[in-house]
Amino acid sequence: MHRLIAAVLLSIGCIAVADAGVAMPSRGSVEVAFAPHDDAEQAIVGVIDDARREVLVQIYIFTSRPIARALLRAAARGVRVAVLADGNMHKRPKGNALPMLIDGGIQVALETEFAAAHNKVLIVDAGGARPTVVTGSYNFTWSARHKNAENLLILRDNAELARAYADNWHRHRRLARPVASPAALRQGG
């Protein structure tokens, strides 16, 4: 009986450890921006403008024209750009930047498997020489730039961290619905 109890407790402990997350080595550089005092939007645009191979985006709300234009510029210079967005937040057409991206040939998919796809993540060149992860509370919106108290972290040159974020992005992409046209956004993909 004691062995059974020990085995059950060990199993529960293993499950708890499995859900605890992954420790990452501390490497590279960290930049921080606090909106509205710092221009977090321009920091994001700068990261996108530096991209060489790939930009993967996970975003909750996306209305920022400067960030959308930076993604379109990246795609125009041959960078692979793909966006995952919250399925419910992007059914509303007012200010939505996703139609602009779709019309520009950027792959957009909507996350509909979750109550909210609340990530705000940009992964640049995860497999390259200068991988960068951008994350924080900052949505790609006018309000985030000008009115809200937001934070943004830019984490450069940590290949393991970038790979973990890219792997998570791809896991979410497998569950997401591709959007074929701007009109399809209103139907959720």
Secondary structure, 3 states (H helix, E strand, C coil): CHHHHHHHHHHHHHHHHHCCCCCCCCCCEEEEEEECCCCHHHHHHHHHHHCCCEEEEEECCECCHHHHHHHHHHHHCCCEEEEEEECCCCCCCCCCCHHHHHHCCCEEEEECCCCCCCCCEEEECCCCCCCEEEEECCCECHHHHHCCCEEEEEEECCHHHHHHHHHHHHHHHHHCEECCCHHHHHHCC
